[in-house]
Each structure stands twice: as structure tokens, then as C-alpha cells.
Amino acid sequence: MVNVSTLVYVLENLEGKDEKLINLDDLLEQEEAYVKKVFSKLDQSVLQVTPALVDKILKTASTF
């Protein structure tokens, strides 16, 4: 299994080849639809987190 970002990077590099192996636009649309569903479910839930946890997540995300 690979990260989505790794897959997108590889596919973008293959995009210039003569044969098109996969339609990157379709893949990105599917990813966006999936992410929207996930965030929608999170929005509907009644989760509460401490501000310290949010800070940790933001610090970790900023290091990628």
C-alpha cells in the first residue's frame, strides 16, 4: 500500500509517456469525493477534542 500523494506523484510523472496508463483527473475526482464523504461523516458526529490535540495534529501536518 502507498500513500495517495506518492501514487499521484508517480502518475504525474507517467503522464507524459506515450501510453496513458491511468486517467489522473478521474483518480483525483474520486479522491476528492471520498475525502468529502469522510469530512461529512466527521461533521455529523459529535466529536470533541482538546485544543492540545489540534495543536499536535497541526504541528505534525506542517512537517510533511
N, C-alpha and C positions, 0 to 999 in steps of 0.2 A: 504494500500500500504506500502511496506517496501523497504528499501534501498537494492540495489543489494548486497552490502557487507554483510548485515545481512542475506539475503537469502543464499548466498554462505556459510556463517558460519554454518547456520543450516543444510544445505545439507551435508556439510563436516562431521558434527557430526552424521548424519544419515547414512553415507556411510558404516560404519562398521556393521550395522544391517543386519540381515539375509535376509530380503527382500529389494531389491533395489527399492526405490520409484521413483527416477529420475536419469537420467544419467548426472552427474555433468559435465563431459567433453563436452557433447553436449551443455549444458547451457552456459559454458564458451566460447565455439566457437561462439555461437550465439551472446553473449555479445560483443566479440571482433569484429565480423563482423559489428554489429550495431555501435560500437564506431568508427570504421574505416570510416563508411559512414558519421557519424556526423562530424568527423575531415576533411574528404574530402570536404564536403559542406562548412565548415568554411574556408578551404584553398582556395576554389574557390571564396568566397565572398571577397569584398573589404572593410573589416572592419579595422578601425584604432582605437586604444585605446591609452590612455596616459600611460606613464611608471608608474605613481602613481597607476593606476588601476591594472596593472600587479603586482605591489608590494603587493597591498592589497589581490589579489587573492592568490598569493604565500604564504603570511603570514597566511591567513585563511586555506589554504590547509595543511600547515605544522602543524596546531594544531589538525588535525584529527588523 
